Amino acid sequence: MSYIHYQIGSPNEALCFLSRAAEALRQIRNTVSEEGPWLLVNYANLAWLHYYIGEERKSHTYMSKVDFLLNEYPSPYQAELHPEIYAEKAWAMMKFGRDNTLLAVQYFQKAIRMQPDMIEWHSSHVLALASTSKLYKTQLDKNTFEKLKLAMKHDPENLYLATIFLAASAGRGRRFEAEAWELAKKILKKPVSSYSGIKPLLKLYRIYLSIDEALDLAEEALQRHPEERYLKRCAAICYKKKILSHGDIPPEQSIIDRGINLYEEVISLYHQSSLKRQITLANIYGKSIRSQCKADEIFEELLHKLNQDPLDRQMLYNYFAKYCLLTHKQSNKSIIYYMKAAAIQYPSIYRENSIQILEKIRHRNRNRMCKEIEKLLDNLHE
């Protein structure tokens, strides 16, 4: 929050949040000492912030505090960072994709090796490990599963951890319905956050129980916290799965309308809403016969204002190609946009999928555009 306020030109609010962070760290540690290595990163942030707003004297003051803590609490291993810093780096890395999560695992391992009694580090370590595997598609390996079970034993109040453990157990064939409901009741009573466990629990319901039960749970969460945009986003994902994974037979109109309302609200609440979220909204509109014109409008607008980012262009072309074929049965128009996605020289799942579909069409050799497809694919392989 401090960094965000600094970026939008509110240095006083940025300083306020770092001060609150320092106090929160002291309370979490529940220690008599006013100073400790857990303040290293926070003091470094304060030094950085004061420097960039032109308060060099205060910046030097906090740098002195950093030096004091480094000398007073030296790293257990010479030439390595302090374990607190490794843990902070690991938590940051977990937010930035699978490759960085692998790095987070290494940082947690270093922190734990130096200071093995930190329960939250062990919990976060196994969560990072679990997130590097396709938890809901393949069985978690035995070593990681045992680490997850041990972390659960030492951190029983961590509901996010409990949810991931339940998902891992379900992947191993264990029945869990009663436990899932008990866990849901606990999560619903807790304050809403991305770490509460509601999002992975909803995914657990969707995959291993039923999408309708997931919808019921999402709606109950929204009834308890009607203004929480995070819950609206979680519920919107459930409705997307219900509507767009329904095959050729669309769900009831009331379900489609609810999905549309949620996605429109989420897009308005997240002002920098992703292109994918807007594509999803268009596809949901497309499932309603009375609203297909609205879907066409959204896609045309997105195509008109599309930026030059190669991944965004591939994604939009690929999704629009599918929309043209599945909604309007426009096979030639669909092929044109698959070709547009494939022609962009950028590695992505959207390009790969487009090429695979084009190769299947060429192999069947039933479309009048097969020659154009063959020419494009030959050029790609050169």
FILOKE-601210 format. One line per 4 residues: number of its first residue (from 1); their letters; for each residue x, y, z of C-alpha. Coordinates in steps of 0.1 Angstrom, whole numbers. Layout:
<atoms>
NUM> A> X,Y,Z; ...
</atoms>
This chain:
<atoms>
1> MSYI> 0,0,0; 29,23,8; 44,17,-26; 11,23,-44
5> HYQI> 6,56,-26; 41,67,-35; 35,59,-71; 3,80,-72
9> GSPN> 20,110,-56; 9,106,-20; 41,104,0; 25,112,34
13> EALC> 1,83,30; 30,61,19; 49,70,51; 18,64,72
17> FLSR> 14,28,58; 51,20,64; 47,32,100; 16,10,104
21> AAEA> 36,-19,89; 63,-14,115; 38,-15,144; 20,-45,129
25> LRQI> 54,-64,127; 60,-56,164; 25,-69,173; 29,-101,153
29> RNTV> 62,-108,170; 45,-102,204; 79,-93,219; 90,-69,245
33> SEEG> 118,-57,223; 111,-26,202; 138,-36,177; 145,-69,159
37> PWLL> 156,-83,125; 119,-84,114; 121,-47,110; 151,-48,85
41> VNYA> 130,-47,53; 106,-21,67; 134,2,78; 151,-2,44
45> NLAW> 117,7,27; 115,38,49; 151,48,40; 142,43,3
49> LHYY> 110,63,6; 125,93,25; 154,94,-1; 130,96,-31
53> IGEE> 109,123,-15; 140,144,-9; 144,138,29; 180,126,28
57> RKSH> 187,131,65; 158,109,75; 169,84,49; 203,82,65
61> TYMS> 187,78,99; 168,47,87; 199,34,69; 217,37,103
65> KVDF> 190,16,119; 194,-10,92; 231,-11,98; 225,-14,136
69> LLNE> 201,-43,131; 225,-61,107; 253,-58,133; 231,-66,163
73> YPSP> 215,-96,146; 240,-109,121; 230,-136,96; 236,-171,109
77> YQAE> 256,-178,77; 284,-155,66; 280,-138,32; 243,-146,31
81> LHPE> 213,-123,37; 194,-124,70; 166,-150,71; 140,-123,75
85> IYAE> 150,-108,43; 149,-141,24; 114,-147,37; 103,-112,26
89> KAWA> 118,-118,-8; 101,-151,-10; 66,-137,-2; 72,-110,-29
93> MMKF> 83,-136,-55; 51,-157,-49; 31,-129,-65; 48,-129,-99
97> GRDN> 42,-162,-117; 54,-198,-116; 91,-191,-125; 94,-166,-96
101> TLLA> 75,-191,-73; 103,-215,-78; 127,-188,-67; 104,-182,-37
105> VQYF> 108,-219,-27; 145,-215,-27; 144,-183,-6; 120,-200,20
109> QKAI> 144,-229,22; 173,-206,30; 153,-187,56; 141,-220,72
113> RMQP> 176,-234,72; 188,-204,92; 158,-201,115; 138,-233,115
117> DMIE> 113,-224,142; 92,-199,121; 59,-216,115; 46,-191,89
121> WHSS> 77,-197,68; 71,-234,68; 35,-229,58; 44,-204,30
125> HVLA> 71,-227,18; 48,-257,13; 22,-234,-3; 48,-222,-27
129> LAST> 58,-258,-34; 22,-268,-40; 16,-239,-64; 44,-250,-87
133> SKLY> 25,-282,-94; -8,-285,-112; -26,-292,-80; -61,-296,-94
137> KTQL> -50,-316,-125; -23,-340,-112; -16,-357,-79; 8,-338,-56
141> DKNT> 40,-357,-52; 44,-377,-20; 72,-356,-5; 53,-323,-10
145> FEKL> 21,-339,4; 39,-350,35; 54,-315,40; 19,-301,36
149> KLAM> 5,-325,62; 32,-315,86; 27,-278,81; -10,-284,87
153> KHDP> -2,-300,121; 19,-270,131; -3,-243,117; -39,-256,122
157> ENLY> -55,-221,121; -42,-213,86; -74,-218,66; -57,-212,33
161> LATI> -33,-240,40; -62,-262,51; -79,-256,18; -48,-265,-2
165> FLAA> -43,-296,19; -79,-306,12; -74,-302,-25; -42,-323,-24
169> SAGR> -61,-350,-4; -90,-349,-30; -64,-354,-57; -53,-386,-39
173> GRRF> -88,-400,-40; -98,-391,-4; -135,-382,2; -137,-348,18
177> EAEA> -173,-334,15; -179,-331,52; -145,-315,58; -151,-291,30
181> WELA> -184,-279,44; -168,-274,79; -139,-255,63; -164,-234,44
185> KKIL> -182,-224,76; -149,-213,92; -138,-193,61; -172,-176,58
189> KKPV> -168,-163,94; -134,-148,87; -126,-114,73; -124,-115,35
193> SSYS> -89,-115,19; -70,-132,-9; -54,-154,18; -87,-164,35
197> GIKP> -90,-196,15; -123,-188,-3; -108,-188,-38; -91,-222,-37
201> LLKL> -121,-236,-18; -145,-226,-46; -121,-242,-71; -121,-273,-50
205> YRIY> -159,-274,-51; -160,-268,-88; -136,-296,-97; -144,-323,-71
209> LSID> -180,-316,-61; -202,-296,-84; -203,-262,-100; -237,-256,-86
213> EALD> -224,-262,-50; -196,-237,-58; -222,-212,-70; -242,-216,-38
217> LAEE> -211,-211,-16; -200,-180,-36; -235,-165,-32; -235,-172,5
221> ALQR> -202,-155,9; -216,-125,-11; -247,-124,11; -224,-120,42
225> HPEE> -201,-95,25; -221,-79,-3; -196,-50,-9; -164,-71,-12
229> RYLK> -151,-68,-47; -127,-98,-42; -157,-120,-35; -175,-107,-65
233> RCAA> -145,-116,-86; -145,-151,-71; -182,-155,-78; -178,-142,-113
237> ICYK> -153,-169,-120; -177,-196,-108; -205,-182,-131; -180,-181,-160
241> KKIL> -173,-218,-155; -210,-227,-152; -219,-207,-184; -190,-213,-207
245> SHGD> -183,-249,-198; -219,-260,-205; -214,-273,-240; -239,-265,-268
249> IPPE> -268,-263,-243; -267,-229,-226; -277,-227,-189; -309,-210,-177
253> QSII> -312,-173,-187; -311,-163,-150; -277,-178,-146; -264,-160,-177
257> DRGI> -279,-127,-165; -263,-131,-131; -229,-139,-147; -232,-108,-169
261> NLYE> -241,-86,-139; -212,-99,-119; -186,-95,-147; -198,-60,-155
265> EVIS> -196,-50,-119; -161,-66,-115; -149,-48,-146; -162,-15,-132
269> LYHQ> -146,-22,-98; -112,-32,-111; -105,-1,-133; -76,-17,-150
273> SSLK> -96,-48,-158; -77,-73,-179; -85,-79,-216; -93,-115,-208
277> RQIT> -120,-104,-183; -136,-83,-211; -134,-112,-235; -151,-134,-209
281> LANI> -179,-109,-206; -184,-109,-244; -185,-147,-244; -211,-148,-217
285> YGKS> -232,-123,-236; -228,-146,-266; -245,-175,-247; -277,-155,-245
289> IRSQ> -296,-154,-278; -311,-120,-269; -277,-105,-261; -255,-118,-289
293> CKAD> -254,-83,-305; -239,-70,-273; -212,-97,-275; -205,-86,-311
297> EIFE> -202,-50,-300; -177,-58,-272; -155,-79,-296; -156,-52,-323
301> ELLH> -146,-25,-297; -118,-47,-284; -105,-53,-319; -107,-17,-328
305> KLNQ> -87,-4,-298; -63,-34,-295; -28,-24,-284; 4,-36,-300
309> DPLD> 12,-61,-272; 18,-94,-291; 3,-116,-263; -29,-94,-261
313> RQML> -33,-96,-298; -29,-134,-300; -53,-139,-271; -80,-117,-286
317> YNYF> -76,-131,-321; -78,-167,-307; -108,-161,-286; -126,-142,-313
321> AKYC> -119,-170,-338; -136,-194,-314; -165,-170,-309; -170,-166,-346
325> LLTH> -172,-204,-351; -191,-214,-320; -216,-186,-318; -221,-175,-354
329> KQSN> -209,-206,-373; -186,-184,-394; -159,-209,-402; -140,-188,-427
333> KSII> -139,-157,-405; -128,-179,-376; -99,-193,-397; -88,-157,-406
337> YYMK> -84,-148,-370; -67,-181,-361; -42,-172,-389; -38,-137,-375
341> AAAI> -29,-152,-341; -5,-178,-355; 13,-152,-377; 24,-132,-347
345> QYPS> 59,-144,-338; 55,-146,-301; 55,-179,-281; 22,-183,-262
349> IYRE> -6,-209,-256; -28,-188,-279; -5,-191,-308; 2,-227,-301
353> NSIQ> -36,-235,-300; -42,-215,-331; -16,-234,-351; -29,-267,-338
357> ILEK> -64,-259,-350; -52,-247,-384; -32,-279,-388; -63,-300,-381
361> IRHR> -82,-280,-407; -55,-284,-432; -53,-322,-425; -91,-326,-431
365> NRNR> -87,-307,-464; -124,-298,-465; -122,-260,-464; -117,-237,-493
369> MCKE> -91,-218,-473; -68,-248,-470; -43,-234,-495; -39,-201,-475
373> IEKL> -36,-222,-443; -9,-244,-458; 10,-214,-471; 10,-197,-437
377> LDNL> 20,-229,-418; 48,-236,-443; 61,-201,-437; 60,-205,-400
381> HE> 81,-237,-402; 108,-222,-423
</atoms>
